[in-house]
Amino acid sequence: MKFHIVSVKGFLAKHAFGRHLGTPGCDVAPNVKGLNGVTQQSTKTEREDGTGQVPGFVSDYLLYLLAAASDAASAQFHAKVRKAGLRVPEWRVLACLADTDGAMITQLAKRALAEQSRLTRIIAQMEDRGLLVRRSDPADGRRVRVYLTDSGRALAAELVPQAQKHEAALMEMLHGNRGAQLKPALKSLLAALETQEDRQG
């Protein structure tokens, strides 16, 4: 189960967009050298947006579109997450463990899109609240694995179906076959980026 795809994958795009333009999460173009000139290079044959005007760089930029869609689509569900007493990063950890209970912190950091040092603090706070527990790996005592408690599992069982229902409603907004094409396209992009990262690393 891939939890709330726009929330998690859009979160990655948001930070990539911010690093690229220097302003995380912005929805207008910052004063970056050379950026203003880009919008003047459009031709009459370029696609127009809903306003009848040729879009500028930011409004037609893939990473911006991913980030903006993530912010807009996630807002409704994240309100439910907070109502359940969780912060958004805690929800991501909970959902990851609902998929793979007993994951190592390094694995959780990658799947929950969080820096390992920050994730360690989040896990400690969730452990204090009785939502999860850390245990040594029986096969290697140097490794620590994270498990849901009964309370954490019950909360995940409550929120995951709500996330899936919200996702289904989002997909219905995409007419034709576009909804069915969205996930495979994003998965292909992520796989290509991971392969590129492995080669460079």
C-alpha positions as CSV (number, residue, x, y, z in Angstrom):
1,M,0.0,0.0,0.0
2,K,1.4,3.4,-1.1
3,F,0.0,5.9,1.4
4,H,-1.6,9.0,0.0
5,I,0.5,9.3,-3.1
6,V,0.1,13.0,-3.7
7,S,1.0,13.7,-0.1
8,V,4.2,11.7,0.1
9,K,5.5,12.0,-3.5
10,G,4.3,15.5,-3.8
11,F,6.3,16.3,-0.7
12,L,9.4,15.2,-2.4
13,A,8.6,17.3,-5.5
14,K,7.9,20.4,-3.3
15,H,11.4,20.2,-1.8
16,A,13.0,19.6,-5.1
17,F,11.2,22.6,-6.5
18,G,12.3,24.7,-3.6
19,R,15.9,23.8,-3.9
20,H,15.8,24.5,-7.7
21,L,14.3,28.0,-7.3
22,G,15.6,28.8,-3.8
23,T,12.1,29.3,-2.3
24,P,10.6,26.0,-0.9
25,G,6.8,25.8,-1.6
26,C,6.5,29.1,-3.4
27,D,3.7,29.5,-5.9
28,V,5.0,32.5,-7.7
29,A,8.3,33.0,-9.5
30,P,11.1,34.5,-7.3
31,N,13.5,37.1,-8.7
32,V,16.0,34.6,-10.0
33,K,18.5,35.8,-12.5
34,G,17.4,34.9,-16.0
35,L,13.9,33.7,-14.9
36,N,12.0,36.7,-16.1
37,G,13.4,36.4,-19.6
38,V,12.2,32.8,-19.9
39,T,8.5,33.8,-20.0
40,Q,9.2,36.1,-22.9
41,Q,10.4,33.3,-25.1
42,S,6.9,31.7,-25.6
43,T,5.4,31.5,-29.1
44,K,1.9,31.7,-30.3
45,T,1.9,28.0,-30.9
46,E,2.5,27.1,-27.3
47,R,-0.3,25.7,-25.1
48,E,-2.5,28.2,-23.4
49,D,-3.7,27.8,-19.8
50,G,-7.3,28.2,-18.6
51,T,-7.0,32.0,-18.6
52,G,-6.3,32.1,-22.4
53,Q,-2.8,33.3,-21.8
54,V,0.4,31.5,-22.6
55,P,1.8,30.1,-19.3
56,G,5.1,31.3,-17.9
57,F,7.9,29.1,-16.7
58,V,6.7,28.4,-13.1
59,S,3.0,27.7,-14.0
60,D,4.1,25.1,-16.6
61,Y,7.0,23.7,-14.6
62,L,6.7,20.0,-13.7
63,L,8.1,20.3,-10.2
64,Y,5.8,23.3,-9.4
65,L,2.8,21.4,-10.7
66,L,3.6,18.4,-8.5
67,A,4.2,20.6,-5.5
68,A,1.0,22.7,-6.0
69,A,-1.1,19.6,-6.6
70,S,0.3,18.0,-3.5
71,D,-0.4,21.0,-1.3
72,A,-4.0,21.4,-2.6
73,A,-4.8,17.7,-2.5
74,S,-3.2,17.0,0.8
75,A,-4.8,19.9,2.7
76,Q,-8.2,18.1,3.2
77,F,-6.8,14.8,4.3
78,H,-4.1,16.4,6.6
79,A,-6.9,18.1,8.4
80,K,-8.2,14.6,9.3
81,V,-4.7,13.5,10.3
82,R,-4.4,16.5,12.7
83,K,-8.0,15.8,14.0
84,A,-6.8,12.3,14.9
85,G,-4.0,13.8,17.0
86,L,-1.1,13.3,14.6
87,R,1.2,15.6,12.8
88,V,1.8,14.9,9.1
89,P,5.3,13.4,9.6
90,E,3.8,11.1,12.3
91,W,1.1,10.0,9.9
92,R,3.7,9.1,7.3
93,V,5.6,7.0,9.8
94,L,2.4,5.3,10.9
95,A,1.4,4.5,7.3
96,C,4.9,3.2,6.4
97,L,4.8,0.8,9.4
98,A,1.3,-0.3,8.5
99,D,2.9,-1.5,5.3
100,T,6.2,-2.8,6.7
101,D,6.1,-3.3,10.5
102,G,9.5,-3.7,12.0
103,A,11.3,-1.4,9.5
104,M,14.7,0.0,10.3
105,I,15.0,3.7,10.9
106,T,17.1,4.2,7.7
107,Q,14.3,2.5,5.7
108,L,11.6,4.6,7.4
109,A,13.6,7.8,6.7
110,K,13.6,7.1,3.0
111,R,9.9,6.1,2.7
112,A,8.6,8.8,5.0
113,L,10.7,11.4,3.2
114,A,12.4,12.7,6.3
115,E,16.0,13.3,7.4
116,Q,17.1,10.5,9.7
117,S,18.0,12.8,12.6
118,R,14.6,14.4,12.5
119,L,12.9,11.1,12.1
120,T,14.7,9.7,15.2
121,R,13.1,12.5,17.2
122,I,9.7,11.9,15.7
123,I,9.9,8.2,16.5
124,A,10.9,9.0,20.1
125,Q,7.9,11.2,20.6
126,M,5.6,8.6,19.1
127,E,7.1,6.0,21.3
128,D,6.4,8.2,24.4
129,R,2.8,8.4,23.3
130,G,2.6,4.6,23.0
131,L,2.1,4.5,19.2
132,L,5.2,2.5,18.5
133,V,8.2,0.8,20.1
134,R,11.9,0.3,19.1
135,R,13.6,-3.1,19.5
136,S,17.0,-4.5,18.6
137,D,17.2,-6.6,15.6
138,P,17.5,-10.3,16.7
139,A,19.9,-11.0,13.9
140,D,22.1,-7.9,14.5
141,G,21.9,-6.1,17.9
142,R,23.4,-3.0,16.3
143,R,20.3,-2.5,14.3
144,V,17.1,-1.0,15.6
145,R,13.7,-1.8,14.2
146,V,10.5,0.1,14.8
147,Y,7.2,-1.6,15.4
148,L,3.6,-0.4,15.8
149,T,1.9,-1.0,19.2
150,D,-1.7,-2.0,19.4
151,S,-2.7,1.6,19.7
152,G,-0.6,2.6,16.7
153,R,-2.0,-0.2,14.7
154,A,-5.5,0.7,15.6
155,L,-4.9,4.3,14.6
156,A,-3.4,3.2,11.3
157,A,-6.4,1.0,10.6
158,E,-8.6,4.0,11.1
159,L,-6.6,6.4,8.9
160,V,-5.4,4.3,6.0
161,P,-8.9,3.6,4.7
162,Q,-9.7,7.3,4.9
163,A,-6.6,8.1,2.9
164,Q,-7.6,5.5,0.3
165,K,-11.1,7.0,0.1
166,H,-9.6,10.5,-0.3
167,E,-7.3,9.2,-3.0
168,A,-10.2,7.7,-4.9
169,A,-12.1,11.0,-4.8
170,L,-9.1,12.7,-6.3
171,M,-8.8,10.2,-9.1
172,E,-12.4,10.7,-10.0
173,M,-11.6,14.4,-10.7
174,L,-9.4,13.3,-13.6
175,H,-11.7,12.5,-16.5
176,G,-11.1,9.8,-19.1
177,N,-8.2,7.6,-18.5
178,R,-5.9,10.2,-17.0
179,G,-6.5,9.0,-13.4
180,A,-5.3,5.5,-14.3
181,Q,-2.2,6.8,-16.0
182,L,-1.1,9.1,-13.2
183,K,0.3,6.5,-10.8
184,P,2.2,4.5,-13.4
185,A,3.7,7.7,-14.7
186,L,4.9,8.8,-11.3
187,K,6.2,5.4,-10.4
188,S,8.2,5.3,-13.7
189,L,9.6,8.8,-12.9
190,L,10.6,7.8,-9.4
191,A,12.2,4.5,-10.6
192,A,14.2,6.4,-13.2
193,L,15.4,9.0,-10.6
194,E,16.4,6.2,-8.2
195,T,18.3,4.4,-10.9
196,Q,20.1,7.6,-11.8
197,E,20.9,8.3,-8.1
198,D,22.3,4.7,-7.7
199,R,24.6,5.2,-10.8
200,Q,25.9,8.5,-9.5
201,G,26.3,7.3,-6.0
